[in-house]
Amino acid sequence: MPRTTTLTPEFLEESVTIRGATYRLRELSIGDYDELVRKATRSEMNPLSGQSEETTDNALLLKLMVMKCSVEPKLTPESLSGLPMRVVLKLNQTVNRMHYGDEPVDATTKDDEEGASGNA
C-alpha cells in the first residue's frame, strides 16, 4: 500500500533583530516567487546571434523578495533603499536561507530511515 504525505499550507515565518529593530519575514508562495522572477526578467537582443534572450536580474529579484516577504515593518522600495547596507545584507541572507535552504526535517519514520540508507 503506497504511503501518502499531507502537504501543509504553513509558511515559514522568521523574526530577525538588526541594530535594535525587529523585522518579521514570511516565506513566499511559489506563485508569488514566480511573479517576482517575471518582474526581474527582461528580454534583450543578443548582438552576436540576433536572437532575443531572457536574463534575470538576481539583485533586483532579491530586493523584490525582501519587500514581498516583509510583514512588519512592511518594506517599500523607499524604506528599503534608506536602510544601511549591512542591515539589508542581513535581510537578504535571511530571505535567501528561507527560500533556498534545505527544508528542515522534523521526524522520520523507520521506513524513511531504511530508504535513506539504501543497501548499506
N, C-alpha and C positions, 0 to 999 in steps of 0.2 A: 504494500500500500504506500503510495507516494506521500511524503511529508509536505505540508504546506506551511508557509510562514505568513504571519499577518504583517502587512505594511502599516506603520503607524504614521499619522499625519503630523506628528510632533516635530517642530522645528527647533533646532539648537538655538539657545539664547545665551549670550555671554555678556558680562559687565567687565569693563576694564577701567581702572582708575589711573589717570595720567596727570601728573602735576596737580593733584588735588581735585580734578574734575572727573566724574564718572560718566562713562559712555556705555549705553546699553545697545547691543547689536543683536540682530536676529538673522538667522540663516535665510537665504533666498530660496524660493521655489525654482524648479528648473525652468518654468515658463518665464519668470522674472529674469533669470540669468540669460536665457536665450534672447529676450528682448534687449537686454543691455549689450550683449555681443553684437546684435544687429546695429544698435546705435553707434558702437565703436568701430564698425567695419565700413570701409568705403571701397569703391571700385576705382582703380587707377589704370591708365593705359600704360602698358609696358612698351617703352620706346624701341626695344630691340625686336620684340615679336609682333608688335602692333595689336596685341590681344589685351582685353580687359582682365585685370587680376584683382581679386579681393584681398585686402590687407586689414588686419585688426590692430588697432592702436591699443596695446595692452596697458599702457599708462592711463589712458582715458577709461578703459574698461574697469580698472581697479578703482579709480575715483568714482565712477558711476556706481560700482558695487558698494563702496563705503557709504555713499549717500543713501542708497536704497536700503542698506542693512540697518542704518541708524534708526533707533527707536526713540531714545531720549538721551541727549537732545537730538532733535531731528536736524540733520546737517543739510545745508543747501550749498550750491556752488560758492556763494559769497562767504558763508561761515567757514566752509572747508578751506577756502583759499586764504583766509585770515589766520588760520592756526599755524603755530610753529612747525617747522619741518619735522622735528623728531616726534612730535605728537602725532602728526599724520602718518609717519613711518610706523609707529606702534599700532595705529588703527589699521593700516594696510596689512601689517603682519597678522593681526588678529583675524581680519576678514579672509586673508589667504588661508590661514590654518583652518578656519571654519568651513571653507568650501573645497579646499584641495587636499586637506589632510586625510589620514585614514579614519574610517568610521570606527569609533570605539566599540569593542565587543563587551557586552555586559556579562553574558554567561554562555557556556556551550554545553550541549548535551553530550552524552557518551558517544552517540553516533557521529556527531560533528567532530569530536576529537579523533575518533578512529579514521574518519575520512580524510582528515588533515594530515595524519601521519603516514598514510599510504601503506606500502607493504614492508616498511622498515621494521 
